[in-house]
Amino acid sequence: MLSSVPLAGGPDFSVATVRCAEHRPGWSPPEQAGRHQVVLVRSGRFRLRSEGRDALADPTAGYLQVPGDLVSFAHPAGGDVCTAVTFSPALWRSVAGDDRRPASASVYLDGRLQLAHRRLLRAAPDVAFAMAEQLVGLLDGLLRGPGRRLPRRGGGRTLADEAREALLTDHPEAGGLIPLARLLGVSPSHLSRTFQHETGTSLTRYRNRIRVTRALDHIEQGADHLAGIAADLGFADQAHLCRTVRTELGHTPTEVRRLLGA
């Protein structure tokens, strides 16, 4: 079951919260996209197949689609909540330029882009200026930022996606490189090299991004005890949390709380 709740919009763009309560391990029938759209995952994860390429969508990796794309979905992990941003063709071209069709549907979100996503949602009351500014900056970052698109799928892509799923679901063997490699049936060096090649980031950095995403959730929900957040998320101490958040977001947890109005 799919539901969509509009958050804000105008002649050039619209933003909606999309909730999917479906549990479908297999692929849905292909659907043809009719709009220029960015979909960013807030919670949950699912798989998509766009123009013959498979990808995993989760809070660290969303996807783009343009009119004419054929897209199928699978939800083996159950439901998810996403932000769907629809652009007018003119606004899309003004940011994307003449390259109107992305080389890959998938886009990778580093910590700064994840923060930009959350700030976009906070800007909903001021559609004409605050939201538009956040939106254009977010799209530009997704299209032009380093490591913005996940490479096309292959054997390495499969291994990287399996590693990501293990980390996202807190698999008992995902607490370190060596047990994770053992779980996936490869050597630690092969896993490390392949993950870096396929995602553009190291396993360590990716794990930190997951933890920072969860720290953002805590902060946005009003948690103000940083030592408790650090302990809950597996950081060595509060200082470790603060260093990691600053590295990923460019802001301290206190600054993030102010930016989010939490």
NUBAVO-351578 format. One record per residue (C-alpha): residue in one letter; x, y, z. Coordinates in steps of 0.2 Angstrom, whole numbers, plus 2048, in hexadecimal, padded with zeros to 3 digits. Each point is the difference from the previous one (the first is absolute). Layout:
AXYZ;...
***
This chain:
M800800800;L8078117FB;S7FB811807;S8068117FB;V7FD81080B;P8058117F8;L80B80B80B;A80280F7F5;G8018057EE;G7FE80D7F2;P8018017ED;D8127FB800;F8017F280D;S7F67F580C;V8067F7810;A7F67F1807;T8027F380D;V7FE7EE7F8;R7FC7F180C;C8017EF7F9;A7F97F280C;E8037F27F3;H80A7F0803;R8057FA7EE;P80F7F57FF;G7FE7FF7ED;W80080E7F3;S7F180B7FC;P7FA8027EE;P80B80D7F7;E7F8812801;Q80580E7F4;A805810809;G7F780F7FA;R80980E80A;H811806805;Q8017FA812;V80D7FD80E;V7FB7F380E;L809801810;V7FE7F280D;R7FC806812;S7FE7EE807;G8007EE7FA;R8087FA7F0;F7FB7F87F0;R8067FB7EF;L7FD8087EF;R8047FB7EE;S80180F7F5;E8047FE7ED;G8077EE804;R80B80580E;D7FD7FA812;A80380B810;L7FD800812;A7F7810807;D802804812;P80481080B;T8118027F8;A7FB7FD7EE;G7F18067F7;Y7FB8017ED;L7FC80C7F2;Q7F47FD7F2;V7FB8097F0;P7F17FE7F4;G8017F07F7;D80A7F680C;L7FA7EE803;V8017FC813;S7FB7F180A;F8017FE813;A8027F280D;H7FD802813;P8087F0808;A80380A810;G7EE807802;G7FA812800;D80A8107FE;V7FD813801;C80780B7F3;T8008127FA;A7FB8027EE;V8058117F8;T7F88037EF;F80880D7F4;S7F980A7F1;P80A7FC7F1;A8078127FF;L806800812;W8087EF7FE;R8098067F0;S806810809;V8097F580D;A8057F17F6;G8048097F0;D7FE7F87EF;D8047EE807;R7EE7FD804;R8027ED803;P80B7FB80E;A80D7F37FC;S7FA7F580F;A7EF801809;S8097FE811;V80780F80A;Y80B7FE80F;L7FD80C80F;D80F80580B;G7FC808811;R7FF8117F9;L7F37FB7F4;Q7F67F780D;L80080F80B;A7FA80A7F0;H7F27F47FE;R7FA803812;R8028137FF;L7F57FF7F0;L7F27F880A;R80280D80D;A7FE80E7F3;A7EF7FB7FB;P7F7810808;D80A80B7F4;V7FE7F87EF;A80480F7F5;F811804808;A8077F480D;M7F97F07F9;A8058057EE;E812804805;Q8027F080A;L7F87F67F2;V80B8077F2;G8107FE80B;L7FB7EE804;L7FD7FC7EE;D8108087FA;G80A7F680E;L7F87F07FA;L8048037EE;R811807802;G8077FB810;P80F7F3802;G7FA7EE800;R7EF8067FB;R7FB7F17F6;L8027EE804;P8097F67F2;R7F67F37F6;R7FD7EF808;G80B7F17FE;G8097F380B;G80880E80A;R7F080A801;T7F77F1807;L80D7FD80E;A800813804;D7ED7FF802;E8017F180B;A80C80980B;R7F580F801;E7F17F6805;A80A7F780D;L805811807;L7EF8087FF;T7F77F1809;D80E7FF80E;H8047EE7FB;P8097F880F;E80F7FD7F4;A8008127FA;G80A80680F;G8118007F7;L8087FD7EF;I8067EF803;P7F07F8807;L7F68097F2;A80C7F97F3;R7FE7EF807;L7ED8027FF;L8008057EE;G80D7F27FB;V80E80B7FA;S811806807;P80081080A;S80C8087F4;H7F47FC7F1;L7F1806809;S809810805;R8068047EE;T7F07FB7F8;F7F580B80B;Q80C80F7FE;H7FF7FD7ED;E7ED7FE7FF;T7FA80D80C;G80E80D7FF;T8037FF813;S8087F480D;L7F67F480B;T80580A80F;R7FA8107F9;Y7F07F87FA;R7FD7F9812;N803811807;R7F38077F4;I7F37F4806;R804804812;V7FF8137FC;T7EF7FD7F8;R7FA7F880F;A80780E80B;L7F780D7F5;D7F07F6804;H803801813;I8048137FF;E7F18037F5;Q7F57F780C;G80680B80E;A80D7F6809;D80D80B808;H80B7F480A;L80E7FE7F4;A8097F380B;G7F17F6800;I7FE8017ED;A8137FB7FE;A7FD7F180B;D7F07FB7F7;L8098017EF;G8107F7804;F80C80F801;A80F7FF80C;D7FA810809;Q7F78107FE;A8108087F8;H8017F27F3;L7EE8047FC;C8038127FE;R8107FE7F5;T7F77F47F5;V7F080B7FE;R80B80F7FC;T80A7F67F3;E7F17FA7F7;L7F480F801;G80C80F802;H7F7804811;T8017FB812;P7F07F8807;T7FC810809;E8018097F0;V7F57F37F7;R7F380180E;R7FF8137FC;L7FF7FE7ED;L7F27F3802;G7F780B80D;A8007F180C;
***
